[in-house]
Amino acid sequence: MALRKIRKYGDEVLRKKSKKVDVFDERLHTLIEDMLETMREAEGVGLAAPQIGILKRVVVIDVGEGPIVLVNPEIIESEGEITQPEGCLSIPGVVGEVPRPTRVKVRAQDKWGKPYEIEGEDLLARAFCHEIDHLDGILFIDKATKFIEPDSEG
Ligand code: CO
């Protein structure tokens, strides 16, 4: 396993659309392990492959309930809306209020290519939306309705 460098805002890779994964091999597994390690080291709750410069539809998330690996994820259901502060490992020091669904259902594949579905509420739903947006080059600042001064975060 290895730590990968997190690409920061301004790096054009963050604005590109990632490609569907169709080979579920050792190389993909190494990428996933590296992403989990890089996310943990950065104390993030989620990381998408383009954030380490890899344009593949791979996301890792851990909101404190254990790691979730999403390959080729798609949001297939969403419900409700709540606006809450959000940040991103690629845009350090910036916090914005972003409206997101309160509950989403995601269809994805695991690291072996096996399809599965997973539901998330609140922070997990937010993480799903934020990370899946990264796969299409969308950043939370595109959707933020308001930015919060770092000093006023309490
Ligand atoms: Co992000």
Backbone and ligand atoms as CSV (ligand in chain L), in Angstrom:
chain,resi,resn,atom,element,x,y,z
A,1,MET,N,N,0.842,-1.199,0.000
A,1,MET,CA,C,0.000,0.000,0.000
A,1,MET,C,C,0.875,1.247,0.000
A,2,ALA,N,N,0.302,2.290,-0.536
A,2,ALA,CA,C,1.076,3.529,-0.612
A,2,ALA,C,C,0.139,4.721,-0.517
A,3,LEU,N,N,0.661,5.754,0.102
A,3,LEU,CA,C,-0.089,7.005,0.128
A,3,LEU,C,C,0.025,7.666,-1.234
A,4,ARG,N,N,-1.071,8.229,-1.707
A,4,ARG,CA,C,-1.040,8.948,-2.978
A,4,ARG,C,C,-1.222,10.428,-2.686
A,5,LYS,N,N,-0.736,11.234,-3.603
A,5,LYS,CA,C,-0.833,12.683,-3.443
A,5,LYS,C,C,-2.253,13.145,-3.785
A,6,ILE,N,N,-2.841,13.924,-2.892
A,6,ILE,CA,C,-4.188,14.447,-3.148
A,6,ILE,C,C,-4.080,15.700,-4.016
A,7,ARG,N,N,-4.741,15.658,-5.161
A,7,ARG,CA,C,-4.737,16.795,-6.079
A,7,ARG,C,C,-5.593,17.915,-5.513
A,8,LYS,N,N,-5.117,19.133,-5.684
A,8,LYS,CA,C,-5.802,20.284,-5.108
A,8,LYS,C,C,-6.510,21.109,-6.176
A,9,TYR,N,N,-7.463,21.908,-5.703
A,9,TYR,CA,C,-8.247,22.783,-6.574
A,9,TYR,C,C,-7.321,23.551,-7.513
A,10,GLY,N,N,-7.670,23.578,-8.774
A,10,GLY,CA,C,-6.821,24.221,-9.781
A,10,GLY,C,C,-6.190,23.172,-10.690
A,11,ASP,N,N,-6.046,21.941,-10.150
A,11,ASP,CA,C,-5.538,20.830,-10.962
A,11,ASP,C,C,-6.668,20.391,-11.902
A,12,GLU,N,N,-6.385,20.417,-13.194
A,12,GLU,CA,C,-7.495,20.187,-14.142
A,12,GLU,C,C,-8.058,18.770,-14.114
A,13,VAL,N,N,-7.321,17.826,-13.516
A,13,VAL,CA,C,-7.828,16.449,-13.429
A,13,VAL,C,C,-9.139,16.390,-12.628
A,14,LEU,N,N,-9.288,17.340,-11.698
A,14,LEU,CA,C,-10.500,17.362,-10.861
A,14,LEU,C,C,-11.753,17.737,-11.652
A,15,ARG,N,N,-11.563,18.298,-12.836
A,15,ARG,CA,C,-12.693,18.727,-13.660
A,15,ARG,C,C,-13.024,17.749,-14.787
A,16,LYS,N,N,-12.270,16.644,-14.844
A,16,LYS,CA,C,-12.504,15.674,-15.921
A,16,LYS,C,C,-13.498,14.600,-15.503
A,17,LYS,N,N,-14.096,13.980,-16.534
A,17,LYS,CA,C,-15.051,12.907,-16.275
A,17,LYS,C,C,-14.277,11.586,-16.193
A,18,SER,N,N,-14.559,10.805,-15.160
A,18,SER,CA,C,-13.858,9.537,-14.984
A,18,SER,C,C,-14.500,8.430,-15.812
A,19,LYS,N,N,-13.684,7.429,-16.120
A,19,LYS,CA,C,-14.140,6.320,-16.971
A,19,LYS,C,C,-14.629,5.140,-16.141
A,20,LYS,N,N,-15.619,4.453,-16.702
A,20,LYS,CA,C,-16.168,3.267,-16.078
A,20,LYS,C,C,-15.066,2.211,-15.920
A,21,VAL,N,N,-15.099,1.511,-14.792
A,21,VAL,CA,C,-14.139,0.424,-14.569
A,21,VAL,C,C,-14.709,-0.853,-15.162
A,22,ASP,N,N,-13.938,-1.550,-15.992
A,22,ASP,CA,C,-14.433,-2.855,-16.439
A,22,ASP,C,C,-13.439,-3.998,-16.218
A,23,VAL,N,N,-12.306,-3.664,-15.629
A,23,VAL,CA,C,-11.356,-4.723,-15.251
A,23,VAL,C,C,-11.185,-4.689,-13.735
A,24,PHE,N,N,-11.539,-5.812,-13.086
A,24,PHE,CA,C,-11.505,-5.879,-11.620
A,24,PHE,C,C,-10.318,-6.740,-11.190
A,25,ASP,N,N,-9.148,-6.188,-11.372
A,25,ASP,CA,C,-7.932,-6.970,-11.148
A,25,ASP,C,C,-7.139,-6.451,-9.953
A,26,GLU,N,N,-5.952,-7.009,-9.777
A,26,GLU,CA,C,-5.072,-6.647,-8.672
A,26,GLU,C,C,-4.725,-5.152,-8.692
A,27,ARG,N,N,-4.602,-4.620,-9.876
A,27,ARG,CA,C,-4.285,-3.206,-10.030
A,27,ARG,C,C,-5.392,-2.323,-9.439
A,28,LEU,N,N,-6.648,-2.723,-9.688
A,28,LEU,CA,C,-7.787,-1.999,-9.105
A,28,LEU,C,C,-7.762,-2.126,-7.579
A,29,HIS,N,N,-7.458,-3.341,-7.096
A,29,HIS,CA,C,-7.436,-3.564,-5.647
A,29,HIS,C,C,-6.362,-2.725,-4.973
A,30,THR,N,N,-5.218,-2.592,-5.623
A,30,THR,CA,C,-4.156,-1.738,-5.086
A,30,THR,C,C,-4.613,-0.287,-5.049
A,31,LEU,N,N,-5.271,0.153,-6.114
A,31,LEU,CA,C,-5.795,1.520,-6.155
A,31,LEU,C,C,-6.745,1.756,-4.981
A,32,ILE,N,N,-7.651,0.804,-4.743
A,32,ILE,CA,C,-8.633,0.938,-3.659
A,32,ILE,C,C,-7.925,0.987,-2.294
A,33,GLU,N,N,-6.957,0.096,-2.073
A,33,GLU,CA,C,-6.222,0.101,-0.803
A,33,GLU,C,C,-5.479,1.418,-0.601
A,34,ASP,N,N,-4.874,1.911,-1.663
A,34,ASP,CA,C,-4.151,3.186,-1.580
A,34,ASP,C,C,-5.104,4.341,-1.291
A,35,MET,N,N,-6.293,4.296,-1.902
A,35,MET,CA,C,-7.278,5.352,-1.665
A,35,MET,C,C,-7.749,5.346,-0.214
A,36,LEU,N,N,-7.983,4.134,0.333
A,36,LEU,CA,C,-8.421,4.035,1.738
A,36,LEU,C,C,-7.336,4.585,2.666
A,37,GLU,N,N,-6.099,4.215,2.387
A,37,GLU,CA,C,-4.990,4.671,3.219
A,37,GLU,C,C,-4.820,6.199,3.133
A,38,THR,N,N,-4.929,6.709,1.914
A,38,THR,CA,C,-4.764,8.158,1.694
A,38,THR,C,C,-5.893,8.938,2.378
A,39,MET,N,N,-7.128,8.406,2.286
A,39,MET,CA,C,-8.277,9.053,2.941
A,39,MET,C,C,-8.093,9.078,4.456
A,40,ARG,N,N,-7.666,7.956,5.032
A,40,ARG,CA,C,-7.497,7.870,6.483
A,40,ARG,C,C,-6.406,8.813,6.959
A,41,GLU,N,N,-5.318,8.824,6.214
A,41,GLU,CA,C,-4.191,9.665,6.609
A,41,GLU,C,C,-4.582,11.146,6.595
A,42,ALA,N,N,-5.454,11.508,5.637
A,42,ALA,CA,C,-5.898,12.896,5.510
A,42,ALA,C,C,-7.095,13.198,6.421
A,43,GLU,N,N,-7.551,12.174,7.153
A,43,GLU,CA,C,-8.708,12.297,8.039
A,43,GLU,C,C,-9.957,12.765,7.307
A,44,GLY,N,N,-10.141,12.229,6.101
A,44,GLY,CA,C,-11.340,12.545,5.328
A,44,GLY,C,C,-12.398,11.462,5.502
A,45,VAL,N,N,-13.631,11.782,5.122
A,45,VAL,CA,C,-14.701,10.778,5.177
A,45,VAL,C,C,-14.973,10.167,3.805
A,46,GLY,N,N,-14.279,10.682,2.785
A,46,GLY,CA,C,-14.480,10.122,1.459
A,46,GLY,C,C,-13.383,10.579,0.510
A,47,LEU,N,N,-13.157,9.762,-0.515
A,47,LEU,CA,C,-12.161,10.117,-1.525
A,47,LEU,C,C,-12.565,9.469,-2.848
A,48,ALA,N,N,-12.452,10.243,-3.911
A,48,ALA,CA,C,-12.760,9.727,-5.250
A,48,ALA,C,C,-11.449,9.632,-6.030
A,49,ALA,N,N,-11.354,8.627,-6.912
A,49,ALA,CA,C,-10.101,8.374,-7.629
A,49,ALA,C,C,-9.525,9.611,-8.348
A,50,PRO,N,N,-10.352,10.458,-8.991
A,50,PRO,CA,C,-9.754,11.635,-9.650
A,50,PRO,C,C,-9.001,12.547,-8.673
A,51,GLN,N,N,-9.336,12.459,-7.382
A,51,GLN,CA,C,-8.622,13.285,-6.401
A,51,GLN,C,C,-7.176,12.853,-6.214
A,52,ILE,N,N,-6.852,11.628,-6.653
A,52,ILE,CA,C,-5.432,11.239,-6.662
A,52,ILE,C,C,-4.937,11.109,-8.110
A,53,GLY,N,N,-5.674,11.735,-9.020
A,53,GLY,CA,C,-5.210,11.825,-10.403
A,53,GLY,C,C,-5.552,10.630,-11.270
A,54,ILE,N,N,-6.444,9.761,-10.779
A,54,ILE,CA,C,-6.813,8.563,-11.539
A,54,ILE,C,C,-8.255,8.725,-12.024
A,55,LEU,N,N,-8.438,8.770,-13.339
A,55,LEU,CA,C,-9.776,9.023,-13.884
A,55,LEU,C,C,-10.567,7.726,-14.065
A,56,LYS,N,N,-10.851,7.098,-12.921
A,56,LYS,CA,C,-11.660,5.875,-12.897
A,56,LYS,C,C,-12.797,6.071,-11.913
A,57,ARG,N,N,-13.931,5.407,-12.210
A,57,ARG,CA,C,-15.116,5.593,-11.364
A,57,ARG,C,C,-15.030,4.726,-10.102
A,58,VAL,N,N,-14.190,5.194,-9.185
A,58,VAL,CA,C,-13.953,4.495,-7.920
A,58,VAL,C,C,-14.032,5.506,-6.781
A,59,VAL,N,N,-14.766,5.121,-5.721
A,59,VAL,CA,C,-14.946,5.994,-4.556
A,59,VAL,C,C,-14.738,5.160,-3.292
A,60,VAL,N,N,-14.096,5.744,-2.293
A,60,VAL,CA,C,-14.072,5.129,-0.963
A,60,VAL,C,C,-14.674,6.118,0.028
A,61,ILE,N,N,-15.385,5.578,1.011
A,61,ILE,CA,C,-16.060,6.409,2.015
A,61,ILE,C,C,-15.912,5.726,3.361
A,62,ASP,N,N,-15.708,6.525,4.407
A,62,ASP,CA,C,-15.820,6.001,5.761
A,62,ASP,C,C,-16.291,7.125,6.661
A,63,VAL,N,N,-17.571,7.059,7.023
A,63,VAL,CA,C,-18.108,8.115,7.899
A,63,VAL,C,C,-18.053,7.671,9.368
A,64,GLY,N,N,-17.228,6.654,9.631
A,64,GLY,CA,C,-17.080,6.179,10.997
A,64,GLY,C,C,-17.786,4.856,11.244
A,65,GLU,N,N,-18.350,4.299,10.180
A,65,GLU,CA,C,-19.071,3.025,10.299
A,65,GLU,C,C,-18.368,1.930,9.509
A,66,GLY,N,N,-17.105,2.165,9.157
A,66,GLY,CA,C,-16.366,1.176,8.381
A,66,GLY,C,C,-16.285,1.592,6.922
A,67,PRO,N,N,-15.273,1.052,6.220
A,67,PRO,CA,C,-15.033,1.469,4.839
A,67,PRO,C,C,-16.090,0.968,3.864
A,68,ILE,N,N,-16.441,1.833,2.919
A,68,ILE,CA,C,-17.363,1.486,1.835
A,68,ILE,C,C,-16.611,1.721,0.535
A,69,VAL,N,N,-16.629,0.727,-0.337
A,69,VAL,CA,C,-15.965,0.841,-1.639
A,69,VAL,C,C,-17.036,0.821,-2.721
A,70,LEU,N,N,-17.027,1.846,-3.570
A,70,LEU,CA,C,-18.011,1.942,-4.648
A,70,LEU,C,C,-17.268,1.998,-5.980
A,71,VAL,N,N,-17.546,1.016,-6.830
A,71,VAL,CA,C,-16.991,1.046,-8.179
A,71,VAL,C,C,-18.169,1.253,-9.135
A,72,ASN,N,N,-18.021,2.177,-10.038
A,72,ASN,CA,C,-19.083,2.536,-10.993
A,72,ASN,C,C,-20.405,2.888,-10.295
A,73,PRO,N,N,-20.361,3.722,-9.250
A,73,PRO,CA,C,-21.591,4.017,-8.511
A,73,PRO,C,C,-22.550,4.923,-9.269
A,74,GLU,N,N,-23.835,4.701,-8.981
A,74,GLU,CA,C,-24.900,5.538,-9.542
A,74,GLU,C,C,-25.938,5.748,-8.455
A,75,ILE,N,N,-26.433,6.963,-8.347
A,75,ILE,CA,C,-27.536,7.211,-7.414
A,75,ILE,C,C,-28.826,6.821,-8.125
A,76,ILE,N,N,-29.547,5.868,-7.533
A,76,ILE,CA,C,-30.771,5.389,-8.196
A,76,ILE,C,C,-32.038,5.879,-7.514
A,77,GLU,N,N,-31.906,6.383,-6.283
A,77,GLU,CA,C,-33.063,6.967,-5.597
A,77,GLU,C,C,-32.563,8.070,-4.690
A,78,SER,N,N,-33.338,9.135,-4.571
A,78,SER,CA,C,-32.972,10.133,-3.567
A,78,SER,C,C,-34.236,10.771,-3.028
A,79,GLU,N,N,-34.122,11.251,-1.797
A,79,GLU,CA,C,-35.285,11.729,-1.077
A,79,GLU,C,C,-34.888,12.875,-0.152
A,80,GLY,N,N,-35.756,13.870,-0.054
A,80,GLY,CA,C,-35.554,14.961,0.897
A,80,GLY,C,C,-34.468,15.922,0.468
A,81,GLU,N,N,-34.274,16.951,1.264
A,81,GLU,CA,C,-33.176,17.885,1.020
A,81,GLU,C,C,-32.804,18.570,2.321
A,82,ILE,N,N,-31.497,18.670,2.550
A,82,ILE,CA,C,-31.014,19.413,3.707
A,82,ILE,C,C,-29.740,20.137,3.299
A,83,THR,N,N,-29.613,21.377,3.780
A,83,THR,CA,C,-28.432,22.181,3.471
A,83,THR,C,C,-27.530,22.194,4.692
A,84,GLN,N,N,-26.291,21.712,4.496
A,84,GLN,CA,C,-25.341,21.654,5.612
A,84,GLN,C,C,-23.932,21.973,5.132
A,85,PRO,N,N,-23.048,22.319,6.066
A,85,PRO,CA,C,-21.670,22.640,5.689
A,85,PRO,C,C,-20.942,21.417,5.138
A,86,GLU,N,N,-20.109,21.678,4.157
A,86,GLU,CA,C,-19.383,20.604,3.485
A,86,GLU,C,C,-17.996,21.107,3.102
A,87,GLY,N,N,-17.043,20.216,3.106
A,87,GLY,CA,C,-15.693,20.552,2.664
A,87,GLY,C,C,-15.170,19.445,1.768
A,88,CYS,N,N,-13.910,19.595,1.341
A,88,CYS,CA,C,-13.334,18.620,0.419
A,88,CYS,C,C,-11.823,18.586,0.615
A,89,LEU,N,N,-11.247,17.388,0.620
A,89,LEU,CA,C,-9.794,17.263,0.795
A,89,LEU,C,C,-9.019,17.970,-0.318
A,90,SER,N,N,-9.667,18.166,-1.467
A,90,SER,CA,C,-8.991,18.843,-2.579
A,90,SER,C,C,-9.113,20.366,-2.503
A,91,ILE,N,N,-9.952,20.851,-1.579
A,91,ILE,CA,C,-10.137,22.305,-1.447
A,91,ILE,C,C,-9.988,22.677,0.032
A,92,PRO,N,N,-8.765,22.544,0.557
A,92,PRO,CA,C,-8.574,22.744,1.992
A,92,PRO,C,C,-8.923,24.166,2.426
A,93,GLY,N,N,-9.510,24.267,3.599
A,93,GLY,CA,C,-9.803,25.570,4.179
A,93,GLY,C,C,-11.087,26.205,3.699
A,94,VAL,N,N,-11.814,25.527,2.797
A,94,VAL,CA,C,-13.061,26.097,2.285
A,94,VAL,C,C,-14.234,25.249,2.781
A,95,VAL,N,N,-15.219,25.932,3.344
A,95,VAL,CA,C,-16.432,25.254,3.801
A,95,VAL,C,C,-17.616,25.971,3.189
A,96,GLY,N,N,-18.509,25.198,2.610
A,96,GLY,CA,C,-19.691,25.807,2.004
A,96,GLY,C,C,-20.949,25.066,2.410
A,97,GLU,N,N,-22.047,25.789,2.423
A,97,GLU,CA,C,-23.352,25.172,2.698
A,97,GLU,C,C,-23.868,24.582,1.397
A,98,VAL,N,N,-24.118,23.285,1.398
A,98,VAL,CA,C,-24.538,22.614,0.165
A,98,VAL,C,C,-25.843,21.843,0.400
A,99,PRO,N,N,-26.864,22.104,-0.429
A,99,PRO,CA,C,-28.075,21.300,-0.321
A,99,PRO,C,C,-27.862,19.908,-0.913
A,100,ARG,N,N,-28.249,18.901,-0.172
A,100,ARG,CA,C,-28.119,17.506,-0.622
A,100,ARG,C,C,-29.359,16.732,-0.173
A,101,PRO,N,N,-29.637,15.609,-0.820
A,101,PRO,CA,C,-30.743,14.765,-0.346
A,101,PRO,C,C,-30.462,14.227,1.064
A,102,THR,N,N,-31.524,13.942,1.808
A,102,THR,CA,C,-31.337,13.375,3.155
A,102,THR,C,C,-31.139,11.860,3.106
A,103,ARG,N,N,-31.597,11.259,2.011
A,103,ARG,CA,C,-31.438,9.807,1.869
A,103,ARG,C,C,-31.202,9.482,0.401
A,104,VAL,N,N,-30.237,8.637,0.133
A,104,VAL,CA,C,-30.041,8.181,-1.246
A,104,VAL,C,C,-29.815,6.680,-1.266
A,105,LYS,N,N,-30.147,6.100,-2.405
A,105,LYS,CA,C,-29.804,4.696,-2.636
A,105,LYS,C,C,-28.836,4.668,-3.809
A,106,VAL,N,N,-27.747,3.924,-3.629
A,106,VAL,CA,C,-26.688,3.852,-4.636
A,106,VAL,C,C,-26.570,2.421,-5.148
A,107,ARG,N,N,-26.428,2.304,-6.443
A,107,ARG,CA,C,-26.101,1.005,-7.034
A,107,ARG,C,C,-24.640,1.090,-7.469
A,108,ALA,N,N,-23.862,0.097,-7.086
A,108,ALA,CA,C,-22.438,0.096,-7.427
A,108,ALA,C,C,-21.969,-1.340,-7.606
A,109,GLN,N,N,-20.688,-1.485,-7.868
A,109,GLN,CA,C,-20.059,-2.798,-7.889
A,109,GLN,C,C,-19.003,-2.828,-6.795
A,110,ASP,N,N,-18.752,-4.016,-6.249
A,110,ASP,CA,C,-17.674,-4.130,-5.273
A,110,ASP,C,C,-16.351,-4.322,-6.021
A,111,LYS,N,N,-15.273,-4.552,-5.270
A,111,LYS,CA,C,-13.962,-4.600,-5.935
A,111,LYS,C,C,-13.778,-5.826,-6.826
A,112,TRP,N,N,-14.731,-6.796,-6.709
A,112,TRP,CA,C,-14.683,-7.971,-7.571
A,112,TRP,C,C,-15.611,-7.819,-8.772
A,113,GLY,N,N,-16.354,-6.706,-8.798
A,113,GLY,CA,C,-17.276,-6.487,-9.912
A,113,GLY,C,C,-18.703,-6.907,-9.611
A,114,LYS,N,N,-18.926,-7.385,-8.388
A,114,LYS,CA,C,-20.269,-7.852,-8.021
A,114,LYS,C,C,-21.177,-6.655,-7.725
A,115,PRO,N,N,-22.331,-6.579,-8.409
A,115,PRO,CA,C,-23.230,-5.447,-8.179
A,115,PRO,C,C,-23.891,-5.522,-6.795
A,116,TYR,N,N,-24.083,-4.388,-6.188
A,116,TYR,CA,C,-24.826,-4.327,-4.922
A,116,TYR,C,C,-25.469,-2.961,-4.788
A,117,GLU,N,N,-26.388,-2.860,-3.828
A,117,GLU,CA,C,-27.025,-1.576,-3.554
A,117,GLU,C,C,-26.802,-1.219,-2.103
A,118,ILE,N,N,-26.697,0.079,-1.841
A,118,ILE,CA,C,-26.475,0.534,-0.472
A,118,ILE,C,C,-27.238,1.840,-0.275
A,119,GLU,N,N,-27.838,1.980,0.912
A,119,GLU,CA,C,-28.563,3.206,1.221
A,119,GLU,C,C,-27.807,4.002,2.254
A,120,GLY,N,N,-27.950,5.301,2.178
A,120,GLY,CA,C,-27.332,6.144,3.188
A,120,GLY,C,C,-28.235,7.296,3.536
A,121,GLU,N,N,-28.169,7.705,4.798
A,121,GLU,CA,C,-28.911,8.875,5.262
A,121,GLU,C,C,-27.925,9.892,5.809
A,122,ASP,N,N,-28.375,11.146,5.838
A,122,ASP,CA,C,-27.632,12.234,6.476
A,122,ASP,C,C,-26.192,12.321,5.954
A,123,LEU,N,N,-25.195,12.194,6.867
A,123,LEU,CA,C,-23.802,12.376,6.448
A,123,LEU,C,C,-23.391,11.371,5.369
A,124,LEU,N,N,-23.868,10.142,5.490
A,124,LEU,CA,C,-23.504,9.132,4.493
A,124,LEU,C,C,-24.123,9.465,3.124
A,125,ALA,N,N,-25.360,9.925,3.130
A,125,ALA,CA,C,-26.005,10.337,1.875
A,125,ALA,C,C,-25.231,11.493,1.242
A,126,ARG,N,N,-24.803,12.426,2.077
A,126,ARG,CA,C,-24.026,13.579,1.622
A,126,ARG,C,C,-22.699,13.120,1.021
A,127,ALA,N,N,-22.051,12.179,1.692
A,127,ALA,CA,C,-20.764,11.672,1.200
A,127,ALA,C,C,-20.947,10.964,-0.148
A,128,PHE,N,N,-21.993,10.163,-0.269
A,128,PHE,CA,C,-22.249,9.498,-1.553
A,128,PHE,C,C,-22.372,10.543,-2.673
A,129,CYS,N,N,-23.179,11.561,-2.430
A,129,CYS,CA,C,-23.427,12.580,-3.463
A,129,CYS,C,C,-22.150,13.340,-3.811
A,130,HIS,N,N,-21.424,13.756,-2.780
A,130,HIS,CA,C,-20.198,14.535,-2.972
A,130,HIS,C,C,-19.164,13.740,-3.778
A,131,GLU,N,N,-18.952,12.483,-3.374
A,131,GLU,CA,C,-17.904,11.681,-4.027
A,131,GLU,C,C,-18.304,11.277,-5.445
A,132,ILE,N,N,-19.572,10.957,-5.644
A,132,ILE,CA,C,-20.010,10.573,-6.990
A,132,ILE,C,C,-19.933,11.786,-7.927
A,133,ASP,N,N,-20.209,12.971,-7.404
A,133,ASP,CA,C,-20.026,14.198,-8.204
A,133,ASP,C,C,-18.593,14.317,-8.725
A,134,HIS,N,N,-17.614,13.950,-7.870
A,134,HIS,CA,C,-16.205,14.040,-8.288
A,134,HIS,C,C,-15.950,13.242,-9.578
A,135,LEU,N,N,-16.681,12.151,-9.758
A,135,LEU,CA,C,-16.454,11.288,-10.924
A,135,LEU,C,C,-16.881,11.968,-12.230
A,136,ASP,N,N,-17.691,13.022,-12.071
A,136,ASP,CA,C,-18.100,13.799,-13.250
A,136,ASP,C,C,-17.470,15.194,-13.264
A,137,GLY,N,N,-16.435,15.370,-12.462
A,137,GLY,CA,C,-15.734,16.656,-12.453
A,137,GLY,C,C,-16.478,17.766,-11.737
A,138,ILE,N,N,-17.456,17.377,-10.912
A,138,ILE,CA,C,-18.245,18.381,-10.180
A,138,ILE,C,C,-17.713,18.505,-8.754
A,139,LEU,N,N,-17.507,19.735,-8.321
A,139,LEU,CA,C,-16.994,19.990,-6.975
A,139,LEU,C,C,-18.088,20.636,-6.116
A,140,PHE,N,N,-17.961,20.474,-4.789
A,140,PHE,CA,C,-19.023,20.992,-3.908
A,140,PHE,C,C,-19.188,22.505,-4.037
A,141,ILE,N,N,-18.107,23.194,-4.389
A,141,ILE,CA,C,-18.202,24.659,-4.524
A,141,ILE,C,C,-19.134,25.052,-5.679
A,142,ASP,N,N,-19.365,24.130,-6.622
A,142,ASP,CA,C,-20.291,24.406,-7.734
A,142,ASP,C,C,-21.729,24.442,-7.229
A,143,LYS,N,N,-21.977,23.748,-6.120
A,143,LYS,CA,C,-23.345,23.586,-5.623
A,143,LYS,C,C,-23.594,24.354,-4.336
A,144,ALA,N,N,-22.544,24.936,-3.771
A,144,ALA,CA,C,-22.684,25.641,-2.494
A,144,ALA,C,C,-23.556,26.876,-2.667
A,145,THR,N,N,-24.453,27.084,-1.712
A,145,THR,CA,C,-25.332,28.248,-1.765
A,145,THR,C,C,-24.738,29.403,-0.981
A,146,LYS,N,N,-23.738,29.070,-0.148
A,146,LYS,CA,C,-23.139,30.080,0.727
A,146,LYS,C,C,-21.807,29.537,1.226
A,147,PHE,N,N,-20.818,30.421,1.369
A,147,PHE,CA,C,-19.542,29.985,1.929
A,147,PHE,C,C,-19.405,30.495,3.354
A,148,ILE,N,N,-18.763,29.685,4.170
A,148,ILE,CA,C,-18.640,30.002,5.583
A,148,ILE,C,C,-17.190,30.363,5.864
A,149,GLU,N,N,-16.997,31.443,6.615
A,149,GLU,CA,C,-15.637,31.821,7.022
A,149,GLU,C,C,-15.103,30.756,7.979
A,150,PRO,N,N,-13.871,30.307,7.768
A,150,PRO,CA,C,-13.325,29.274,8.652
A,150,PRO,C,C,-13.422,29.651,10.145
A,151,ASP,N,N,-13.274,30.928,10.448
A,151,ASP,CA,C,-13.296,31.371,11.854
A,151,ASP,C,C,-14.676,31.281,12.496
A,152,SER,N,N,-15.720,31.272,11.666
A,152,SER,CA,C,-17.073,31.262,12.238
A,152,SER,C,C,-17.640,29.851,12.379
A,153,GLU,N,N,-16.766,28.855,12.133
A,153,GLU,CA,C,-17.248,27.476,12.231
A,153,GLU,C,C,-17.513,27.057,13.676
A,154,GLY,N,N,-16.993,27.804,14.617
A,154,GLY,CA,C,-17.204,27.463,16.036
A,154,GLY,C,C,-16.169,26.470,16.465
L,1,CO,CO,CO,-14.293,16.142,-2.364
